[in-house]
Amino acid sequence: MARMTAVNPKEILLENILLFMEDQKFGKELSARIVGGEKKLENLIAAGKIDADKRNGSANGKWFCNAAQVLRHCRNMRK
């Protein structure tokens, strides 16, 4: 007899959102606000947990971070 597992609609919704956001990018400022600060964002990038790049390659160009990875490391905003 096959064992049935409960389907959690919240988990499915979250997974769908993250799958959609895989191809999206956030700027450095927005990414830092989501994860809880610029230093934390820089630590996550250095640890390889968030992919970030500069599209035009210049030294002071705008950073772009993988949106799904940023959302996976979102700070707790519950009160």
Long-range contacts (C-beta under 8 A, 24 or more apart in sequence): 17-71, 18-68, 18-71, 18-72, 19-68, 21-67, 21-68, 21-71, 22-66, 22-67, 22-68, 24-66, 24-67, 24-68, 25-64, 25-65, 25-66, 25-67, 26-64, 26-65, 26-67, 26-70, 27-62, 27-63, 27-64, 27-65, 28-52, 28-62, 28-63, 28-64, 28-65, 31-63, 31-65, 31-70, 34-70, 34-71, 34-73, 34-74, 34-75, 35-70, 35-73, 35-74, 35-75, 36-75, 40-75, 41-65, 41-70, 44-69, 44-73, 49-73
